[in-house]
Amino acid sequence: MKDDGTRGLTGDDGRGPTVGRWKAANGSGWSKMLILFGLVVFGGPVFQAGAAELQPFPEEVLARCRRDPKVLRNDGTYRDLCKFDPTTGVDVFASLFADATHPLDVRVRALLLLPAEAAPEHYARLGREFSTSAAARTEDGAAAINFMTRAVFGRDRRATIMRSLLLPGPDMQGVGEILQSLSGQACHDYLHMLQAHHYPFDSAQIRLLAVTSDEATRRFLYWYVGQANMLDLDCFLAREIASGKPSTYGGRWMRLVLMAFTAGVSEVLRSALPPPEWLDEDKTTKELALESLACLIPSGTSPRDPEVATALLAAAKEAAASDEEEDYRLAAALLLFLHDRAVPLEPDGRTALAALGRLVPDEDARNETFVLAVKVHQRTGLPLPTYSREEVDLFWDRALKTLNHEYLAAVVAVWPDSQRRAQLTEHLLQQGIQASRGNLRFPAKNETWLCVHDAGDWSRCVAALHVAEALPMVAGVLETPWAGTAAEALMTFGNAGLPALRDFIRTSRAGELNAAARIRCMTFCLRQIPLEDGVHLVRELLDNRPTKALVTKALQEMGTRGQEIRTALNQDDHKPLD
């Protein structure tokens, strides 16, 4: 991927009021965040320096820019340039813009380092000569357009010029021609800026813009289709998922886009700006497309066009036979998607699951692959492949070398009567001594990510396998930094986990849990114990004033039982919640 600095971040929450499709949300959080981004990026030096006077450009920095103007494409370099007084670099950056031999995006970056007041004739020239639709046909021109979107928000002369070029005509009537020219280009910055201005993309534009090798642009388009509920694009999404286009995790793009857009922003501000949904780092590009397709075809609804099912089944079969781990996740997600929509999975679904299930643990295979295969087997009824005794032993050997609760649960679910189950239980009980002291450190074996398991992972495993003998040790974990995970584990044991959890929520240590976790603990205990005991427990909790709001919220979530407790408190002339 070219490091041209165009991969910046703009964002709305995806629910702006575009013609007939979107919910009204003119004051949406992402629109405000996008404006904040624009103001901060181009007011970056002010935020960086505060009341201190900005330093002039060092001569060696200016010399480097003269010698190699393309360094402006490096977002780290550009971010550093924004920290200096722009008026001290007018001659250099204005001359770089004026030199038509330089790439257009480099020229634009040079000019936008300067306020409009410092180079009025050059900004005027840009306004007269720059044709957005013509520039959009080239890679450098599209990069320039993407970068210009960062200056759209603001009230200065520069922002006015950028808006006239990027949002031409009344009601953005000239945008359609620009989008036509952008086909095949990387343009996610521009597209997201349009979305923040509530531009109503149509289906033809989505198809046209998706013809690009730029994965970030396609991520935005796939996400937009689902958010805008564009029902006529179900086959489009299915074909995109089945295509051979690259599909990587969003974390890579998120880092690049955030760094690009926040050039000139302090590290503190940058870390506080959340990424938009279309840069979800936990999903690949095709998984994002499938998530949007799920918006168009909800669970329980059959696809209206047979092509959708045909394309997705073929994609699942191909992904399951891949050598790439992210493709295994996609294959499983596709099979579950089709099953939830009553699409017959035989015979391609059986073939796909057989390929997933054949990945017997070795030095390279990951635990997650088997977890996915078992999940599909349990949900769809498709059979897992037949394993030899040696292969089964490999699965159990892996179970003793990891505290991945999903993997352990999958192995036990497939072979519940194995004699190895007792060995696994004994293994967990031995680890429980260290876990209850909070000093368990168990190196992972062939996890998706390198890690060292801790008392929290151990607690999840005990809950997943329902090892009742380990309950006293889980209660001990409540006294460690993994108390929240231990509390969740105790709740899976029902009444058996109640005594330890009831005692825990009355201690000061419970205050270290977040509000949602504490409310879950309270509701669990109050539902399990008799009404009289529940009233008594609430009174104890209310002795701690900061807990009052959480108790009130817990009782509200409990419905009838919560109202019974409130009534009992009031009848006893004890009205701490009023």
Secondary structure, DSSP 8 states (H G I E B T S, - for coil): ----S--------S----TTTS---TT-HHHHHHHHHHHHHHTHHHHHHTTS------HHHHHHHHH-GGGGG-HHHHHHHTTS-GGGGHHHHHHHHH-TTS-HHHHHHHHHTS-GGGSHHHHHHHHHH--HHHHTTSHHHHHHHHHHGGGSSSSSHHHHHHHHHHS-SGGGTTHHHHHHHTTTS--HHHHHHHHHTT----HHHHHHHT-SS-HHHHHHHHHHHHHTT-GGGHHHHHHHHHS-----BHHHHHHHHHHHHTTT--HHHHHHS---GGG-TTSBHHHHHHHHHHHHS-TT---SSHHHHHHHHHHHHHHHT-S-HHHHHHHHHHHHHHHTTT---TTHHHHHHHHHHT---SSS--HHHHHHHHHHHHHH--------HHHHHHHHHHHTT---HHHHHHHHHHSTT-THHHHHHHHHHHHHHHHHHT---EE-SS-SS--EE-HHHHHHHHHHHT-GGGHHHHHHHTTSTTHHHHHHHHHTTGGGGHHHHHHHTTSGGGGGS-HHHHHHHHHHHHHHS-HHHHHHHHHHHHTSGGGHHHHHHHHHHTTHHHHHHHHHHHHTT--TT-
